[in-house]
Amino acid sequence: MRTFRGGLLIGLAVAVLVGVLAVIYEFYDTRTLKRTVRRGEVLCGVNKGLPGFSIPDDKGNWTGFDVDFCRAVAAAIFNDPNKAKFVPLDANERFKELQSRKVDILSRNTTWSMARELEYDLYFPAIAYYDGVGFMLPRSRNKETSLDLTGSKVCVQANTTTTFHVADYFRVNNMKYEEVKFDKLDDVVKAYDSGKCDTFSADVSQLYALRLNLTKPGDHMILPDMISKEPLAPVVRQRDDDWMMIVKWTLYAMINAEELGVTSENIDEALKSKKPDVMRLVGTEGNYGEQLGLTKDWAARIIRHVGNYGEMYDRNIGEKSKLKIPRGMNQLWNAGGVQYAPPMR
């Protein structure tokens, strides 16, 4: 009887130990790709509701620039953009939720900065959108540049880089202002729309999107100048280089595709191309996909299902969208912008 009880206790101890080790392994295992494949979907942290970038409709269907990038990652891995699942995150919780593995990637209008990489133990693989902090104000104020804003009452969201840039800008230019700060973005918008402040500061792309939510969007203007550099990038955890490479080269494949003229409409023709650059992109030459842990046609999958960078930009925030944000710096390097991807060779 004692032998039986002893064996039972040992068996239970072993089972508990195995369970504990499994939990530890799951927590410390940095192989996100392996877990993603096992799960069967990519978990993407996105903005809770930013028109043009990430917003759900009344049926829970998500659209936007950041949403499409997540779908591109899912297409590269699963050949199915619908394998992306979206987790809405507020600015105050986004980094914590990424660190705790609630999501695999942040694709959420997030500025790449040195402090964020060092303090939060994160990587920003590549710049998806070149942006900058700007100002929105009622047209009735009749201001032409940011230098005309002395004495303004400026609404900003707390715990964002915007607060620091606004403070620096007004101090450097010897201008006075009053900061009106809120934790939640919705509260910032409501405060500005109700007249509690006469100026709204955020990334310019965000201002274009949020203007659509105002009571009278046409009564408000966005000043043309930017006061900071805000490189917006997807974010992943450090010490997970394989996953970082997939996220980075998903974006670079889309940029290279636009430069090479490969689109969702002509991808079948591109698969027959004999041009070396196109062949390497679509996977008919080289083994770049396998080196990433994916298939030869990983980039072709992205382009077929989501499109190239220009297609993603135009339908969500460019000329084919309600926002109609000019490409500006986000135009390709050979068309007057700074958007640039390393070659696939």
MARFISE-529918 format. One record per residue (C-alpha): chain; x, y, z. Coordinates in Angstrom, 2 decimals. Example, Ala and Ser with C-alpha at 12.3 -4.5 7.8 and 13.67 -1.06 7.14 Angstrom:
2
<r chain="A" east="12.30" north="-4.50" up="7.80"/>
<r chain="A" east="13.67" north="-1.06" up="7.14"/>
END
This chain:
345
<r chain="A" east="0.00" north="0.00" up="0.00"/>
<r chain="A" east="2.86" north="2.34" up="0.91"/>
<r chain="A" east="4.61" north="1.48" up="-2.33"/>
<r chain="A" east="1.47" north="2.31" up="-4.27"/>
<r chain="A" east="1.02" north="5.62" up="-2.42"/>
<r chain="A" east="4.68" north="6.45" up="-2.89"/>
<r chain="A" east="4.48" north="5.74" up="-6.59"/>
<r chain="A" east="1.32" north="7.81" up="-6.88"/>
<r chain="A" east="2.95" north="10.76" up="-5.12"/>
<r chain="A" east="6.01" north="10.52" up="-7.34"/>
<r chain="A" east="3.78" north="10.36" up="-10.40"/>
<r chain="A" east="1.85" north="13.43" up="-9.27"/>
<r chain="A" east="5.08" north="15.30" up="-8.55"/>
<r chain="A" east="6.41" north="14.45" up="-12.01"/>
<r chain="A" east="3.13" north="15.57" up="-13.62"/>
<r chain="A" east="3.23" north="18.89" up="-11.72"/>
<r chain="A" east="6.88" north="19.39" up="-12.67"/>
<r chain="A" east="6.13" north="18.71" up="-16.33"/>
<r chain="A" east="3.25" north="21.19" up="-16.20"/>
<r chain="A" east="5.40" north="23.86" up="-14.58"/>
<r chain="A" east="8.16" north="23.30" up="-17.13"/>
<r chain="A" east="5.61" north="23.57" up="-19.96"/>
<r chain="A" east="4.39" north="26.90" up="-18.61"/>
<r chain="A" east="7.96" north="28.17" up="-18.22"/>
<r chain="A" east="8.83" north="27.01" up="-21.73"/>
<r chain="A" east="5.79" north="28.72" up="-23.19"/>
<r chain="A" east="6.62" north="31.95" up="-21.39"/>
<r chain="A" east="10.30" north="32.05" up="-22.19"/>
<r chain="A" east="10.22" north="30.41" up="-25.62"/>
<r chain="A" east="11.12" north="33.21" up="-27.99"/>
<r chain="A" east="10.20" north="31.32" up="-31.15"/>
<r chain="A" east="7.11" north="33.32" up="-32.02"/>
<r chain="A" east="6.85" north="31.81" up="-35.49"/>
<r chain="A" east="6.62" north="28.31" up="-34.02"/>
<r chain="A" east="3.88" north="29.36" up="-31.60"/>
<r chain="A" east="2.04" north="31.26" up="-34.33"/>
<r chain="A" east="2.00" north="28.25" up="-36.65"/>
<r chain="A" east="0.89" north="25.99" up="-33.80"/>
<r chain="A" east="-1.89" north="28.43" up="-32.93"/>
<r chain="A" east="-2.92" north="28.88" up="-36.55"/>
<r chain="A" east="-3.16" north="32.68" up="-36.50"/>
<r chain="A" east="-1.16" north="35.86" up="-35.99"/>
<r chain="A" east="-2.22" north="37.99" up="-33.02"/>
<r chain="A" east="-1.91" north="41.67" up="-33.95"/>
<r chain="A" east="-2.16" north="44.56" up="-31.51"/>
<r chain="A" east="-3.88" north="47.50" up="-33.23"/>
<r chain="A" east="-5.36" north="50.88" up="-32.41"/>
<r chain="A" east="-8.86" north="50.63" up="-30.98"/>
<r chain="A" east="-10.27" north="52.82" up="-33.72"/>
<r chain="A" east="-8.27" north="55.09" up="-36.00"/>
<r chain="A" east="-9.86" north="55.61" up="-39.44"/>
<r chain="A" east="-7.56" north="54.65" up="-42.27"/>
<r chain="A" east="-5.18" north="52.74" up="-40.01"/>
<r chain="A" east="-7.23" north="50.32" up="-37.91"/>
<r chain="A" east="-10.95" north="50.46" up="-37.32"/>
<r chain="A" east="-13.71" north="47.81" up="-36.99"/>
<r chain="A" east="-17.14" north="48.10" up="-38.56"/>
<r chain="A" east="-20.36" north="47.25" up="-36.74"/>
<r chain="A" east="-19.81" north="43.56" up="-37.57"/>
<r chain="A" east="-16.28" north="43.49" up="-36.18"/>
<r chain="A" east="-14.52" north="43.49" up="-39.56"/>
<r chain="A" east="-11.24" north="45.42" up="-39.34"/>
<r chain="A" east="-9.79" north="47.63" up="-42.09"/>
<r chain="A" east="-6.85" north="50.00" up="-42.37"/>
<r chain="A" east="-3.18" north="50.42" up="-43.24"/>
<r chain="A" east="-1.93" north="48.78" up="-40.03"/>
<r chain="A" east="-4.54" north="46.05" up="-40.34"/>
<r chain="A" east="-3.45" north="45.25" up="-43.88"/>
<r chain="A" east="0.16" north="44.94" up="-42.77"/>
<r chain="A" east="-0.85" north="42.31" up="-40.23"/>
<r chain="A" east="-2.76" north="40.51" up="-42.94"/>
<r chain="A" east="0.38" north="40.61" up="-45.08"/>
<r chain="A" east="2.33" north="38.82" up="-42.33"/>
<r chain="A" east="-0.44" north="36.22" up="-42.08"/>
<r chain="A" east="-0.43" north="35.77" up="-45.87"/>
<r chain="A" east="3.34" north="35.20" up="-45.84"/>
<r chain="A" east="3.02" north="32.48" up="-43.20"/>
<r chain="A" east="-0.34" north="30.82" up="-43.91"/>
<r chain="A" east="-1.18" north="31.94" up="-47.48"/>
<r chain="A" east="-4.35" north="33.32" up="-45.86"/>
<r chain="A" east="-4.70" north="36.97" up="-44.79"/>
<r chain="A" east="-7.71" north="36.04" up="-42.68"/>
<r chain="A" east="-5.39" north="34.21" up="-40.28"/>
<r chain="A" east="-4.67" north="37.59" up="-38.67"/>
<r chain="A" east="-6.60" north="38.21" up="-35.44"/>
<r chain="A" east="-6.83" north="41.78" up="-34.16"/>
<r chain="A" east="-6.50" north="42.79" up="-30.51"/>
<r chain="A" east="-7.42" north="46.46" up="-29.87"/>
<r chain="A" east="-4.95" north="48.14" up="-27.52"/>
<r chain="A" east="-4.80" north="51.62" up="-26.02"/>
<r chain="A" east="-1.54" north="53.57" up="-26.15"/>
<r chain="A" east="-1.05" north="53.06" up="-22.41"/>
<r chain="A" east="-1.19" north="49.26" up="-22.61"/>
<r chain="A" east="0.32" north="48.41" up="-26.01"/>
<r chain="A" east="3.91" north="47.71" up="-24.90"/>
<r chain="A" east="2.90" north="45.80" up="-21.78"/>
<r chain="A" east="0.59" north="43.54" up="-23.77"/>
<r chain="A" east="3.30" north="42.85" up="-26.34"/>
<r chain="A" east="5.81" north="42.02" up="-23.59"/>
<r chain="A" east="3.32" north="39.68" up="-21.90"/>
<r chain="A" east="2.76" north="37.87" up="-25.23"/>
<r chain="A" east="-0.89" north="38.79" up="-25.54"/>
<r chain="A" east="0.00" north="39.74" up="-29.13"/>
<r chain="A" east="2.74" north="38.67" up="-31.53"/>
<r chain="A" east="3.22" north="42.05" up="-33.15"/>
<r chain="A" east="2.15" north="45.66" up="-32.67"/>
<r chain="A" east="0.94" north="47.26" up="-35.87"/>
<r chain="A" east="-0.41" north="50.35" up="-34.24"/>
<r chain="A" east="0.82" north="53.87" up="-35.23"/>
<r chain="A" east="3.76" north="53.58" up="-32.84"/>
<r chain="A" east="6.81" north="55.84" up="-33.01"/>
<r chain="A" east="10.23" north="54.20" up="-33.12"/>
<r chain="A" east="12.57" north="55.78" up="-30.56"/>
<r chain="A" east="15.76" north="54.75" up="-28.81"/>
<r chain="A" east="14.20" north="54.99" up="-25.35"/>
<r chain="A" east="11.39" north="52.63" up="-26.27"/>
<r chain="A" east="13.76" north="49.97" up="-27.58"/>
<r chain="A" east="15.93" north="50.19" up="-24.47"/>
<r chain="A" east="13.27" north="50.58" up="-21.79"/>
<r chain="A" east="10.71" north="48.10" up="-23.10"/>
<r chain="A" east="13.09" north="45.49" up="-24.53"/>
<r chain="A" east="11.50" north="45.73" up="-27.97"/>
<r chain="A" east="12.52" north="45.90" up="-31.65"/>
<r chain="A" east="11.12" north="48.18" up="-34.36"/>
<r chain="A" east="12.05" north="46.15" up="-37.47"/>
<r chain="A" east="11.42" north="48.77" up="-40.21"/>
<r chain="A" east="9.64" north="52.08" up="-40.81"/>
<r chain="A" east="6.19" north="51.54" up="-42.30"/>
<r chain="A" east="5.14" north="55.19" up="-42.34"/>
<r chain="A" east="7.12" north="58.42" up="-42.04"/>
<r chain="A" east="5.14" north="60.87" up="-39.94"/>
<r chain="A" east="5.57" north="63.87" up="-37.67"/>
<r chain="A" east="3.72" north="65.71" up="-34.92"/>
<r chain="A" east="1.53" north="68.53" up="-36.21"/>
<r chain="A" east="-1.44" north="70.66" up="-35.24"/>
<r chain="A" east="-5.14" north="70.78" up="-36.12"/>
<r chain="A" east="-7.23" north="73.85" up="-35.34"/>
<r chain="A" east="-10.48" north="75.54" up="-36.39"/>
<r chain="A" east="-10.17" north="77.35" up="-39.73"/>
<r chain="A" east="-11.71" north="80.35" up="-38.02"/>
<r chain="A" east="-8.48" north="80.88" up="-36.07"/>
<r chain="A" east="-6.86" north="81.86" up="-39.38"/>
<r chain="A" east="-3.35" north="80.59" up="-38.58"/>
<r chain="A" east="-0.84" north="79.65" up="-41.29"/>
<r chain="A" east="2.05" north="77.95" up="-39.47"/>
<r chain="A" east="2.88" north="76.42" up="-36.12"/>
<r chain="A" east="4.83" north="79.55" up="-35.21"/>
<r chain="A" east="1.50" north="81.41" up="-35.08"/>
<r chain="A" east="0.19" north="79.27" up="-32.21"/>
<r chain="A" east="1.54" north="81.16" up="-29.19"/>
<r chain="A" east="-1.07" north="81.39" up="-26.44"/>
<r chain="A" east="-2.90" north="78.29" up="-27.66"/>
<r chain="A" east="-4.69" north="75.78" up="-25.46"/>
<r chain="A" east="-3.42" north="72.46" up="-26.83"/>
<r chain="A" east="-5.14" north="69.11" up="-26.35"/>
<r chain="A" east="-2.81" north="66.06" up="-26.28"/>
<r chain="A" east="-2.94" north="62.42" up="-25.21"/>
<r chain="A" east="-0.89" north="61.50" up="-22.15"/>
<r chain="A" east="1.94" north="58.93" up="-22.35"/>
<r chain="A" east="2.71" north="59.69" up="-26.00"/>
<r chain="A" east="5.76" north="61.28" up="-27.60"/>
<r chain="A" east="3.51" north="64.17" up="-28.67"/>
<r chain="A" east="3.54" north="65.73" up="-25.20"/>
<r chain="A" east="7.34" north="66.02" up="-25.22"/>
<r chain="A" east="7.56" north="67.39" up="-28.76"/>
<r chain="A" east="4.92" north="70.05" up="-28.13"/>
<r chain="A" east="6.64" north="71.15" up="-24.93"/>
<r chain="A" east="10.02" north="71.30" up="-26.67"/>
<r chain="A" east="8.64" north="73.20" up="-29.65"/>
<r chain="A" east="6.95" north="75.92" up="-27.65"/>
<r chain="A" east="9.92" north="76.28" up="-25.29"/>
<r chain="A" east="12.53" north="76.50" up="-28.07"/>
<r chain="A" east="10.48" north="79.14" up="-29.89"/>
<r chain="A" east="9.77" north="81.14" up="-26.71"/>
<r chain="A" east="6.02" north="80.62" up="-27.13"/>
<r chain="A" east="3.49" north="80.17" up="-24.35"/>
<r chain="A" east="0.75" north="77.54" up="-24.38"/>
<r chain="A" east="-1.54" north="75.65" up="-22.05"/>
<r chain="A" east="-1.50" north="71.85" up="-22.14"/>
<r chain="A" east="-4.81" north="70.01" up="-21.81"/>
<r chain="A" east="-3.99" north="66.35" up="-21.32"/>
<r chain="A" east="-6.19" north="63.22" up="-21.28"/>
<r chain="A" east="-5.30" north="59.54" up="-20.87"/>
<r chain="A" east="-7.69" north="58.28" up="-23.55"/>
<r chain="A" east="-7.66" north="59.42" up="-27.15"/>
<r chain="A" east="-11.46" north="59.52" up="-27.30"/>
<r chain="A" east="-11.43" north="62.06" up="-24.48"/>
<r chain="A" east="-8.90" north="64.21" up="-26.35"/>
<r chain="A" east="-11.11" north="64.26" up="-29.43"/>
<r chain="A" east="-14.23" north="65.09" up="-27.41"/>
<r chain="A" east="-12.44" north="67.89" up="-25.59"/>
<r chain="A" east="-11.24" north="69.48" up="-28.81"/>
<r chain="A" east="-14.59" north="69.04" up="-30.57"/>
<r chain="A" east="-16.42" north="70.67" up="-27.66"/>
<r chain="A" east="-14.08" north="73.66" up="-27.56"/>
<r chain="A" east="-12.21" north="72.87" up="-24.34"/>
<r chain="A" east="-9.03" north="73.54" up="-26.30"/>
<r chain="A" east="-8.43" north="75.47" up="-29.50"/>
<r chain="A" east="-5.64" north="73.24" up="-30.89"/>
<r chain="A" east="-5.21" north="69.47" up="-31.21"/>
<r chain="A" east="-1.72" north="68.01" up="-31.50"/>
<r chain="A" east="-0.86" north="64.46" up="-32.60"/>
<r chain="A" east="0.88" north="62.71" up="-35.49"/>
<r chain="A" east="-0.31" north="64.32" up="-38.72"/>
<r chain="A" east="-1.63" north="61.00" up="-40.04"/>
<r chain="A" east="-3.67" north="60.64" up="-36.86"/>
<r chain="A" east="-5.04" north="64.17" up="-37.21"/>
<r chain="A" east="-6.28" north="63.41" up="-40.74"/>
<r chain="A" east="-8.03" north="60.31" up="-39.43"/>
<r chain="A" east="-9.54" north="61.89" up="-36.32"/>
<r chain="A" east="-10.80" north="64.91" up="-38.22"/>
<r chain="A" east="-13.37" north="62.61" up="-39.84"/>
<r chain="A" east="-14.89" north="62.01" up="-36.39"/>
<r chain="A" east="-15.49" north="65.68" up="-35.58"/>
<r chain="A" east="-18.96" north="67.20" up="-35.67"/>
<r chain="A" east="-18.00" north="69.44" up="-38.60"/>
<r chain="A" east="-14.79" north="68.07" up="-40.19"/>
<r chain="A" east="-14.71" north="70.77" up="-42.87"/>
<r chain="A" east="-14.42" north="73.51" up="-40.26"/>
<r chain="A" east="-10.98" north="72.30" up="-39.18"/>
<r chain="A" east="-7.57" north="72.51" up="-40.85"/>
<r chain="A" east="-4.26" north="70.72" up="-40.38"/>
<r chain="A" east="-1.22" north="72.96" up="-40.60"/>
<r chain="A" east="1.30" north="71.93" up="-43.26"/>
<r chain="A" east="4.42" north="71.91" up="-41.07"/>
<r chain="A" east="5.59" north="69.11" up="-38.76"/>
<r chain="A" east="7.55" north="69.72" up="-35.57"/>
<r chain="A" east="9.14" north="66.29" up="-35.11"/>
<r chain="A" east="10.22" north="63.05" up="-36.73"/>
<r chain="A" east="7.75" north="60.26" up="-36.03"/>
<r chain="A" east="8.84" north="57.08" up="-37.81"/>
<r chain="A" east="5.92" north="54.70" up="-37.30"/>
<r chain="A" east="6.89" north="51.04" up="-37.27"/>
<r chain="A" east="5.63" north="47.60" up="-36.34"/>
<r chain="A" east="7.00" north="46.37" up="-33.01"/>
<r chain="A" east="8.14" north="42.92" up="-31.84"/>
<r chain="A" east="9.90" north="41.53" up="-28.78"/>
<r chain="A" east="13.69" north="41.40" up="-28.58"/>
<r chain="A" east="15.65" north="38.13" up="-28.67"/>
<r chain="A" east="13.34" north="36.70" up="-31.31"/>
<r chain="A" east="15.37" north="37.35" up="-34.45"/>
<r chain="A" east="13.56" north="34.87" up="-36.71"/>
<r chain="A" east="10.23" north="36.59" up="-36.10"/>
<r chain="A" east="11.76" north="40.04" up="-36.43"/>
<r chain="A" east="13.18" north="39.06" up="-39.84"/>
<r chain="A" east="9.76" north="37.90" up="-41.09"/>
<r chain="A" east="8.05" north="41.11" up="-39.99"/>
<r chain="A" east="10.81" north="43.30" up="-41.44"/>
<r chain="A" east="10.99" north="41.55" up="-44.80"/>
<r chain="A" east="7.22" north="41.45" up="-45.15"/>
<r chain="A" east="7.30" north="45.25" up="-45.28"/>
<r chain="A" east="10.39" north="45.33" up="-47.50"/>
<r chain="A" east="8.83" north="42.85" up="-49.93"/>
<r chain="A" east="5.80" north="45.12" up="-50.31"/>
<r chain="A" east="7.99" north="48.19" up="-50.92"/>
<r chain="A" east="10.20" north="46.36" up="-53.41"/>
<r chain="A" east="7.10" north="45.05" up="-55.18"/>
<r chain="A" east="5.84" north="48.59" up="-55.74"/>
<r chain="A" east="9.24" north="49.68" up="-57.04"/>
<r chain="A" east="9.30" north="46.73" up="-59.46"/>
<r chain="A" east="5.72" north="47.34" up="-60.59"/>
<r chain="A" east="4.43" north="44.03" up="-59.21"/>
<r chain="A" east="0.83" north="44.34" up="-58.01"/>
<r chain="A" east="-2.04" north="42.15" up="-56.85"/>
<r chain="A" east="-3.45" north="42.42" up="-60.36"/>
<r chain="A" east="-0.36" north="41.30" up="-62.29"/>
<r chain="A" east="1.17" north="38.83" up="-59.81"/>
<r chain="A" east="0.46" north="35.86" up="-62.13"/>
<r chain="A" east="2.43" north="37.56" up="-64.91"/>
<r chain="A" east="5.23" north="38.36" up="-62.45"/>
<r chain="A" east="5.54" north="34.66" up="-61.62"/>
<r chain="A" east="6.46" north="34.10" up="-65.28"/>
<r chain="A" east="8.92" north="36.99" up="-65.44"/>
<r chain="A" east="12.55" north="36.40" up="-66.39"/>
<r chain="A" east="13.78" north="39.62" up="-64.76"/>
<r chain="A" east="16.17" north="38.63" up="-61.94"/>
<r chain="A" east="14.83" north="41.15" up="-59.41"/>
<r chain="A" east="11.24" north="40.06" up="-59.99"/>
<r chain="A" east="12.18" north="36.37" up="-59.92"/>
<r chain="A" east="13.87" north="36.76" up="-56.53"/>
<r chain="A" east="10.85" north="38.67" up="-55.22"/>
<r chain="A" east="8.23" north="36.11" up="-56.25"/>
<r chain="A" east="10.39" north="33.11" up="-55.39"/>
<r chain="A" east="11.11" north="31.58" up="-58.78"/>
<r chain="A" east="14.82" north="32.15" up="-58.13"/>
<r chain="A" east="16.75" north="31.81" up="-54.88"/>
<r chain="A" east="15.77" north="30.31" up="-51.54"/>
<r chain="A" east="15.07" north="33.42" up="-49.50"/>
<r chain="A" east="11.70" north="32.13" up="-48.32"/>
<r chain="A" east="13.16" north="28.95" up="-46.88"/>
<r chain="A" east="15.85" north="30.97" up="-45.11"/>
<r chain="A" east="13.07" north="32.90" up="-43.38"/>
<r chain="A" east="11.39" north="29.66" up="-42.37"/>
<r chain="A" east="8.64" north="30.17" up="-44.95"/>
<r chain="A" east="7.93" north="28.94" up="-48.50"/>
<r chain="A" east="9.52" north="30.05" up="-51.78"/>
<r chain="A" east="6.42" north="32.03" up="-52.76"/>
<r chain="A" east="6.04" north="33.87" up="-49.42"/>
<r chain="A" east="6.27" north="37.34" up="-51.02"/>
<r chain="A" east="4.01" north="36.35" up="-53.92"/>
<r chain="A" east="1.42" north="35.32" up="-51.31"/>
<r chain="A" east="1.64" north="38.78" up="-49.71"/>
<r chain="A" east="1.21" north="40.61" up="-53.01"/>
<r chain="A" east="-1.62" north="38.37" up="-54.21"/>
<r chain="A" east="-3.69" north="38.73" up="-51.05"/>
<r chain="A" east="-2.80" north="42.24" up="-49.82"/>
<r chain="A" east="-0.93" north="44.02" up="-52.62"/>
<r chain="A" east="2.24" north="46.07" up="-52.70"/>
<r chain="A" east="3.01" north="49.04" up="-50.45"/>
<r chain="A" east="1.42" north="51.58" up="-52.81"/>
<r chain="A" east="-1.80" north="49.56" up="-53.07"/>
<r chain="A" east="-2.00" north="49.27" up="-49.28"/>
<r chain="A" east="-1.37" north="53.02" up="-48.89"/>
<r chain="A" east="-3.79" north="54.24" up="-51.56"/>
<r chain="A" east="-6.85" north="52.22" up="-50.54"/>
<r chain="A" east="-6.54" north="52.97" up="-46.83"/>
<r chain="A" east="-5.14" north="56.49" up="-46.45"/>
<r chain="A" east="-4.25" north="57.77" up="-49.93"/>
<r chain="A" east="-6.14" north="58.93" up="-52.99"/>
<r chain="A" east="-8.65" north="56.05" up="-52.98"/>
<r chain="A" east="-9.59" north="56.65" up="-49.32"/>
<r chain="A" east="-11.61" north="59.25" up="-47.43"/>
<r chain="A" east="-8.45" north="60.60" up="-45.79"/>
<r chain="A" east="-6.55" north="61.35" up="-49.03"/>
<r chain="A" east="-3.26" north="61.90" up="-47.22"/>
<r chain="A" east="-0.58" north="62.90" up="-49.75"/>
<r chain="A" east="2.22" north="60.32" up="-50.09"/>
<r chain="A" east="4.83" north="62.98" up="-49.27"/>
<r chain="A" east="7.83" north="61.37" up="-47.60"/>
<r chain="A" east="6.14" north="57.99" up="-47.95"/>
<r chain="A" east="6.54" north="58.12" up="-51.71"/>
<r chain="A" east="9.21" north="55.76" up="-53.03"/>
<r chain="A" east="12.78" north="57.07" up="-53.03"/>
<r chain="A" east="12.83" north="57.22" up="-56.84"/>
<r chain="A" east="9.61" north="59.25" up="-56.93"/>
<r chain="A" east="10.53" north="62.06" up="-54.55"/>
<r chain="A" east="10.02" north="60.38" up="-51.18"/>
<r chain="A" east="12.23" north="58.56" up="-48.70"/>
<r chain="A" east="10.50" north="55.17" up="-48.58"/>
<r chain="A" east="13.25" north="52.68" up="-49.39"/>
<r chain="A" east="13.78" north="48.95" up="-49.01"/>
<r chain="A" east="17.02" north="46.94" up="-49.17"/>
<r chain="A" east="17.25" north="44.81" up="-52.32"/>
<r chain="A" east="16.31" north="41.16" up="-52.26"/>
<r chain="A" east="19.56" north="39.64" up="-53.44"/>
END
